Amino acid sequence: MTEAATLARPALDPRVVDTAQSLFALPFADLLFRAQQVHREHHAANAVQLSTLLSIKTGGCPEDCGYCPQAARYHTGVANDGLLDVDEVVDAARAAQASGATRFCMGAAWRSPKPRDLAPVVEMVKAVKALGMETCCTLGMLKDGQAEQLRDAGLDYYNHNLDTSPEFYGDIVSTRDYADRLDTLGRVRDAGIHVCCGGIVGMGESRRDRAALIAQLASLSPPPESVPINHLVQVEGTPLHAKLHGEAALDPLEFVRTIAVARIMMPRAMIRLSAGRRELGEAVQALCYLAGANSIFYGDRLLTTGNPEAAADRALFDKLGLVAA
C-alpha cells in the first residue's frame, strides 16, 4: 500500500456510527428479532462454523496492547517461546480436523514478521492447506509483498483486528496506531486474501465506542468476511487487569447486543464468538447464537487463555439444535 493510498483513506462517517448506536438502543427483543431475521436471509439458520486457533509463536511481543498477556513488558507468566516446527503445527491441524474444525488459524506474537519468520509460516500454510482445511494466520502488521507470499502459499484468511473504536484506541495501544492496522488490512485485501477482522469489548469503552468499532468494520470496502468479537479476558499482570481490578467491565446482555448489531450491519459476514466465551456461560452463548453468531473458536485453548472444551460445545450444540458447518 502506498503512502498516497493511506492518506486518501476516508474518515469514518459519524452517521454510520449513529446508525449502529441506534441499533444498540433498540429494545432487547426487537434487536434480537431483527438480527435473527437478517441472519436467516444470508446464512443457514442453525449452522455454526468451527475454527481452531493455535499459537505457533508465543510471548515476547514488543508492543504494549493493554489487554495482551504476550507483551514482553508485562509480567503475566507467559513464556517467550520460539516458533513451532511445521510438523507440530500439522499434527495440531490434523487433530483439530478430526474434532470437526474446518478452519485452522495460526497466530504468532510478532509486531511484524521478518522475512526469516515468514518463510516457515509459508510452509505451515501449505501443509495445512494440503489437509483440505481453510487456513488463517494472524502475524501482526504486514509489509509490502508479504501478503502476496501468504496468498501464494494458499492462505485463505488473514486476521488483523482493529480492537476498538478509533477514539478509544489510544487508551489501549500506543506502539502502533489505527492507520497501521488499516494499512495491513489494505495489503491483505489487495492480495486477494479474505479479511478476518473484529475487536474486543469490555475494556472500559463506552457504548458509542462499541458502535464505532462495528461502524468502522462495516465501512471497510468490502466489509470483512469473518468478524471475531472478543469479550475481554482480564489477565493478571496486564494494564487492563490493573485498571479494571478484575471486575467485569461489560454486562453480558450488552455483549449480546454487540453481536446483534454486528450481524445487522455486516449481514454476510461470519460473526465469531472468540475470547471470553467460557466466562459467558451457556445461556449467554445461546443468546449470542440467536443474535446471529455463526462461528466459534473450537478447542480448549486459544492463544494463551482458556476456551470451552470441545465436549462442552458439542453438548451445548445438542441442546440448541445447532450443527457444525
Backbone hydrogen bonds, N-H to C=O, Kabsch-Sander energy under -0.5 kcal/mol:
donor,donor_aa,acceptor,acceptor_aa,energy
6,T,2,T,-1.8
7,L,3,E,-2.5
8,A,4,A,-1.7
9,R,6,T,-1.3
16,V,13,D,-1.4
17,V,13,D,-1.2
18,D,14,P,-2.4
19,T,15,R,-1.9
20,A,16,V,-2.2
21,Q,17,V,-2.7
22,S,18,D,-2.3
23,L,19,T,-1.5
24,F,20,A,-2.1
25,A,21,Q,-1.4
26,L,23,L,-1.5
31,L,27,P,-2.6
32,L,28,F,-2.4
33,F,29,A,-2.4
34,R,30,D,-2.4
35,A,31,L,-2.5
36,Q,32,L,-2.6
37,Q,33,F,-2.0
38,V,34,R,-2.4
39,H,35,A,-2.7
40,R,36,Q,-2.3
41,E,37,Q,-1.3
42,H,38,V,-1.0
42,H,39,H,-0.9
43,H,39,H,-2.2
47,A,44,A,-1.0
48,V,323,V,-2.6
49,Q,294,N,-2.7
51,S,49,Q,-0.5
51,S,296,I,-2.4
52,T,103,R,-2.3
54,L,105,C,-2.9
56,I,54,L,-0.9
56,I,107,G,-2.4
57,K,107,G,-1.2
61,C,70,Q,-2.3
66,G,172,I,-2.4
68,C,65,C,-1.6
71,A,68,C,-1.1
72,A,61,C,-3.2
74,Y,71,A,-1.5
75,H,237,G,-0.5
76,T,74,Y,-1.0
79,A,77,G,-0.6
81,D,58,T,-2.5
81,D,79,A,-1.1
84,L,56,I,-2.6
89,V,85,D,-1.8
90,V,86,V,-2.5
91,D,87,D,-2.3
92,A,88,E,-2.0
93,A,89,V,-2.3
94,R,90,V,-2.6
95,A,91,D,-2.1
96,A,92,A,-2.3
97,Q,93,A,-2.6
98,A,94,R,-2.4
99,S,95,A,-1.2
100,G,97,Q,-1.4
101,A,96,A,-2.4
102,T,50,L,-2.5
103,R,50,L,-1.4
104,F,134,E,-2.8
105,C,52,T,-3.5
105,C,103,R,-0.5
106,M,136,C,-2.5
107,G,54,L,-2.8
107,G,105,C,-0.5
108,A,138,T,-2.5
109,A,57,K,-2.5
110,W,108,A,-2.0
117,D,114,K,-0.9
118,L,114,K,-2.4
119,A,115,P,-1.7
121,V,117,D,-1.0
122,V,118,L,-2.5
123,E,119,A,-1.3
124,M,120,P,-1.9
125,V,121,V,-2.7
126,K,122,V,-2.2
127,A,123,E,-2.2
128,V,124,M,-2.7
129,K,125,V,-2.6
130,A,126,K,-1.7
131,L,127,A,-0.5
131,L,128,V,-1.2
132,G,129,K,-1.8
133,M,128,V,-1.1
134,E,102,T,-2.6
136,C,104,F,-2.0
137,C,157,Y,-1.4
138,T,106,M,-2.4
141,M,111,R,-2.7
146,Q,143,K,-1.9
147,A,143,K,-0.6
149,Q,145,G,-1.6
150,L,146,Q,-2.0
151,R,147,A,-2.6
152,D,148,E,-2.6
153,A,149,Q,-1.1
154,G,150,L,-0.6
154,G,151,R,-1.4
155,L,150,L,-2.4
156,D,135,T,-1.0
157,Y,135,T,-2.1
158,Y,194,H,-2.1
159,N,137,C,-3.0
160,H,196,C,-2.2
162,L,198,G,-2.0
163,D,198,G,-1.0
164,T,162,L,-2.2
169,Y,165,S,-1.5
170,G,166,P,-0.5
171,D,168,F,-1.9
172,I,169,Y,-2.1
173,V,169,Y,-2.3
180,D,177,D,-0.6
181,R,177,D,-1.3
182,L,178,Y,-2.2
183,D,179,A,-2.5
184,T,180,D,-1.9
185,L,181,R,-2.1
186,G,182,L,-2.1
187,R,183,D,-2.2
188,V,184,T,-2.3
189,R,185,L,-2.5
190,D,186,G,-2.6
191,A,187,R,-1.5
192,G,189,R,-1.4
193,I,188,V,-2.0
194,H,156,D,-2.1
196,C,158,Y,-2.6
197,C,195,V,-0.5
197,C,226,S,-2.6
199,G,228,P,-1.8
200,I,163,D,-2.9
201,V,230,N,-2.9
210,R,206,S,-1.8
211,A,207,R,-2.6
212,A,208,R,-2.7
213,L,209,D,-2.4
214,I,210,R,-2.0
215,A,211,A,-2.5
216,Q,212,A,-2.6
217,L,213,L,-2.3
218,A,214,I,-2.8
219,S,215,A,-1.4
220,L,216,Q,-0.6
220,L,217,L,-1.1
225,E,195,V,-1.2
226,S,195,V,-1.7
227,V,270,M,-3.4
229,I,272,R,-3.1
230,N,199,G,-2.7
230,N,228,P,-0.6
231,H,275,A,-3.0
232,L,201,V,-2.8
232,L,230,N,-0.6
234,Q,232,L,-0.7
235,V,233,V,-0.5
236,E,234,Q,-0.5
238,T,235,V,-2.1
240,L,66,G,-2.2
242,A,238,T,-1.8
243,K,239,P,-2.6
244,L,240,L,-2.6
245,H,241,H,-1.3
246,G,241,H,-0.8
247,E,244,L,-2.0
254,E,251,D,-1.0
255,F,251,D,-1.5
256,V,252,P,-1.8
257,R,253,L,-2.1
258,T,254,E,-2.0
259,I,255,F,-2.0
260,A,256,V,-2.4
261,V,257,R,-2.7
262,A,258,T,-2.2
263,R,259,I,-2.3
264,I,260,A,-2.2
265,M,261,V,-2.4
266,M,262,A,-1.8
269,A,266,M,-1.3
270,M,225,E,-2.7
271,I,269,A,-0.7
272,R,227,V,-2.3
272,R,270,M,-0.7
273,L,295,S,-2.7
274,S,229,I,-1.9
274,S,272,R,-0.6
277,R,274,S,-1.1
280,L,276,G,-0.8
280,L,277,R,-0.7
281,G,277,R,-0.9
284,V,280,L,-0.6
285,Q,281,G,-1.9
286,A,282,E,-2.6
287,L,283,A,-1.8
288,C,284,V,-2.0
289,Y,285,Q,-2.1
290,L,286,A,-2.0
291,A,287,L,-1.9
292,G,289,Y,-1.3
293,A,288,C,-2.4
294,N,271,I,-2.0
295,S,271,I,-1.0
296,I,49,Q,-2.2
297,F,273,L,-1.2
298,Y,51,S,-4.3
298,Y,296,I,-0.5
299,G,308,P,-0.6
302,L,305,T,-2.9
307,N,300,D,-1.4
313,D,309,E,-2.0
314,R,310,A,-2.5
315,A,311,A,-2.1
316,L,312,A,-2.2
317,F,313,D,-2.8
318,D,314,R,-2.1
319,K,315,A,-2.0
320,L,316,L,-2.2
321,G,317,F,-1.3
322,L,317,F,-2.2
323,V,46,N,-2.7
325,A,48,V,-2.5
